[in-house]
Amino acid sequence: SDLNKILQQKFPNLFESDNEVPSAGTGQLKLSEEATSGNTIYFALQRLEMDLREELKEAQLTVIYEKFDHPLAKILYKMERKGIALDRDLLA
Protein backbone atom coordinates (compact mmCIF):
# COMPACT_ATOMS: atom_id res chain seq x y z
CA SER A 1 0.00 0.00 0.00
CA ASP A 2 1.02 3.62 -0.28
CA LEU A 3 1.25 3.87 3.49
CA ASN A 4 3.68 0.94 3.60
CA LYS A 5 5.87 2.65 1.00
CA ILE A 6 5.85 5.92 2.94
CA LEU A 7 6.70 4.15 6.18
CA GLN A 8 9.59 2.30 4.54
CA GLN A 9 10.96 5.54 3.07
CA LYS A 10 10.72 7.60 6.25
CA PHE A 11 11.61 4.86 8.74
CA PRO A 12 13.70 2.18 7.00
CA ASN A 13 15.15 0.89 10.27
CA LEU A 14 11.71 -0.19 11.48
CA PHE A 15 11.40 -2.98 8.94
CA GLU A 16 13.40 -6.07 8.15
CA SER A 17 15.72 -5.43 5.23
CA ASP A 18 14.43 -8.29 3.08
CA ASN A 19 10.87 -6.95 3.10
CA GLU A 20 9.32 -6.07 -0.19
CA VAL A 21 6.41 -3.68 -0.14
CA PRO A 22 3.34 -5.93 -0.34
CA SER A 23 0.73 -5.25 -2.96
CA ALA A 24 -2.76 -4.26 -1.89
CA GLY A 25 -4.53 -6.89 0.15
CA THR A 26 -1.56 -9.27 0.39
CA GLY A 27 -0.31 -8.49 3.85
CA GLN A 28 1.75 -6.15 5.93
CA LEU A 29 5.40 -5.32 6.35
CA LYS A 30 7.30 -7.35 8.93
CA LEU A 31 8.71 -5.16 11.68
CA SER A 32 12.30 -5.41 12.82
CA GLU A 33 13.14 -6.39 16.41
CA GLU A 34 14.10 -2.77 17.10
CA ALA A 35 10.67 -1.57 16.02
CA THR A 36 8.78 -3.95 18.26
CA SER A 37 10.62 -2.93 21.42
CA GLY A 38 9.36 -0.04 23.53
CA ASN A 39 7.45 2.82 21.98
CA THR A 40 9.32 2.92 18.66
CA ILE A 41 6.22 2.40 16.49
CA TYR A 42 4.23 4.98 18.42
CA PHE A 43 6.91 7.64 17.97
CA ALA A 44 7.46 6.75 14.32
CA LEU A 45 3.75 7.11 13.57
CA GLN A 46 3.62 10.34 15.53
CA ARG A 47 6.55 11.69 13.50
CA LEU A 48 4.92 10.52 10.27
CA GLU A 49 1.73 12.35 11.19
CA MET A 50 3.67 15.56 11.83
CA ASP A 51 5.49 15.24 8.50
CA LEU A 52 2.31 14.55 6.56
CA ARG A 53 0.47 17.43 8.23
CA GLU A 54 3.31 19.74 7.20
CA GLU A 55 3.05 18.48 3.62
CA LEU A 56 -0.71 19.12 3.68
CA LYS A 57 -0.11 22.61 4.98
CA GLU A 58 2.47 23.37 2.28
CA ALA A 59 0.08 22.11 -0.41
CA GLN A 60 -2.77 24.11 1.15
CA LEU A 61 -4.84 20.95 1.58
CA THR A 62 -5.29 20.97 5.36
CA VAL A 63 -8.95 22.06 5.23
CA ILE A 64 -9.83 19.34 2.72
CA TYR A 65 -8.11 16.71 4.86
CA GLU A 66 -9.78 17.84 8.08
CA LYS A 67 -13.29 18.32 6.65
CA PHE A 68 -13.47 15.38 4.23
CA ASP A 69 -10.63 12.85 4.20
CA HIS A 70 -10.16 12.29 7.93
CA PRO A 71 -13.88 11.86 8.78
CA LEU A 72 -14.40 9.68 5.71
CA ALA A 73 -11.52 7.39 6.72
CA LYS A 74 -13.44 6.34 9.84
CA ILE A 75 -16.51 5.51 7.77
CA LEU A 76 -14.50 3.54 5.21
CA TYR A 77 -12.76 1.61 7.99
CA LYS A 78 -16.14 0.57 9.41
CA MET A 79 -17.35 -0.40 5.95
CA GLU A 80 -14.27 -2.58 5.42
CA ARG A 81 -14.74 -4.29 8.77
CA LYS A 82 -18.53 -4.81 8.68
CA GLY A 83 -19.11 -4.98 4.95
CA ILE A 84 -21.87 -3.35 2.97
CA ALA A 85 -25.22 -4.54 1.63
CA LEU A 86 -25.85 -4.44 -2.09
CA ASP A 87 -29.16 -4.69 -3.94
CA ARG A 88 -28.22 -7.07 -6.75
CA ASP A 89 -31.49 -6.50 -8.61
CA LEU A 90 -30.97 -2.75 -8.63
CA LEU A 91 -27.38 -3.16 -9.87
CA ALA A 92 -28.26 -5.68 -12.59
NORJO-V366978 format. One line per field, one symbol per residue. ss: DSSP state (H for helix, E for strand, C for the rest). psi: psi as a letter, one per 40 degrees, with the letter a starting at -180 (. if undefined). Layout:
ss=???
psi=???
//
This chain:
ss=CHHHHHHHHHCHHHECCCCCCCCCCCCCCCECHHHHCCCHHHHHHHHHHHHHHHHHHHCCCHHHHHHHHHHHHHHHHHHHHHCCCCCHHHHC
psi=idddddddddgdeeiidehihiiheeaiihiidddehafdddddddddddddddddddefeddddddcddddddddddddddiihigddde.
//
